Amino acid sequence: MRLLIMIPMLLSALYGDFITTDEYAKMLYKNPRGIGCDKCHGEHGEGMVISIYVKDGKEYELKAPRINNISMKKFLAAFKKRSDLMPEYYLTTEEKAHLYYYLTKDSKKENSDEN
């Protein structure tokens, strides 16, 4: 599992300054293949309300979960789950590692800013 997290850093070292790990990870999060993860999960994976709707006179919220505070195992498992809401992106293991890096990096930064 740790090797999977290290892949983005290793690739950055191999390919130099063409595009940084941070730039690639952010680009992938914003537009992996079609609609970006940020459209439902928020700018930094904090989760958000996608829609509010009324059914049988009662108001409901359709929410995307927070994904910047979950384990790598849970993160990868979410891609395997079938859902009518989440698009199937067909991401490679490397791309998933970049996404996880992007989300956890920002989450750690936010937590350290609060302390």
C-alpha positions in Angstrom: 0.0 0.0 0.0 2.8 2.4 0.8 4.4 1.7 -2.5 1.2 2.8 -4.2 1.4 6.1 -2.4 5.1 6.5 -3.4 4.4 6.0 -7.1 3.6 9.7 -7.8 6.8 10.9 -6.2 8.9 8.4 -8.0 7.4 9.3 -11.4 8.0 13.0 -10.7 11.7 12.3 -10.1 11.9 10.3 -13.4 10.1 12.8 -15.6 11.6 16.0 -14.1 9.9 19.3 -14.5 7.5 18.6 -17.4 4.6 18.6 -14.9 4.9 18.3 -11.1 3.1 15.6 -9.1 0.9 18.3 -7.6 -0.1 19.7 -11.0 -0.8 16.3 -12.4 -2.8 15.1 -9.4 -4.9 18.3 -9.3 -5.5 18.1 -13.1 -6.6 14.5 -12.7 -9.0 15.4 -9.8 -10.5 18.2 -11.8 -11.0 16.2 -15.0 -10.2 12.5 -14.7 -12.3 11.5 -17.8 -15.3 13.7 -18.3 -16.8 15.3 -15.2 -14.3 16.1 -12.5 -14.4 14.6 -9.0 -14.5 18.2 -7.6 -18.0 18.7 -9.1 -19.5 16.4 -6.5 -16.8 15.8 -3.8 -15.8 19.5 -3.5 -12.6 21.4 -4.2 -10.5 19.3 -1.9 -12.6 16.2 -1.4 -14.5 17.6 1.6 -17.9 16.4 0.2 -20.8 18.6 -0.7 -24.5 18.7 -1.5 -25.1 17.8 -5.2 -28.8 18.5 -5.3 -31.8 19.2 -3.2 -35.1 17.7 -4.2 -38.6 17.2 -3.0 -40.3 13.8 -2.9 -43.8 13.3 -1.4 -43.7 16.8 0.0 -40.5 16.3 1.9 -37.1 17.9 1.0 -34.1 15.7 0.6 -30.4 16.4 0.0 -28.3 14.3 -2.4 -24.8 14.4 -0.9 -21.4 13.3 -2.1 -19.3 11.9 0.7 -16.1 13.4 2.0 -13.2 11.5 0.5 -10.1 13.3 1.8 -10.1 11.6 5.2 -10.4 7.9 4.3 -7.9 5.2 4.1 -6.3 4.1 0.8 -8.0 0.8 1.1 -11.4 2.4 1.4 -10.6 4.9 -1.4 -9.7 2.1 -3.8 -12.7 0.1 -2.8 -15.0 3.0 -3.8 -13.9 2.7 -7.4 -15.0 -1.0 -7.5 -18.5 -0.3 -6.1 -21.2 0.1 -8.7 -23.3 3.3 -8.3 -25.9 5.0 -10.4 -24.5 8.4 -9.3 -20.7 8.0 -9.6 -19.3 7.7 -13.1 -17.0 4.8 -13.9 -13.7 6.4 -14.8 -11.5 3.4 -15.7 -8.5 4.9 -13.9 -5.2 3.1 -13.7 -3.6 2.2 -10.4 -1.2 5.0 -10.9 -3.9 7.5 -11.5 -5.8 6.4 -8.4 -2.5 6.8 -6.4 -2.2 10.4 -7.7 -5.8 11.2 -6.7 -5.2 9.8 -3.3 -2.0 11.8 -2.9 -3.8 15.0 -4.0 -6.7 14.5 -1.5 -4.6 13.4 1.5 -2.0 16.1 0.9 -4.6 18.8 1.0 -6.3 17.3 4.0 -3.1 17.1 6.0 -2.3 20.7 5.1 -5.8 21.9 6.2 -5.4 20.0 9.5 -2.0 21.5 10.2 -3.3 25.0 9.4 -6.0 24.6 12.0 -3.5 23.7 14.8 
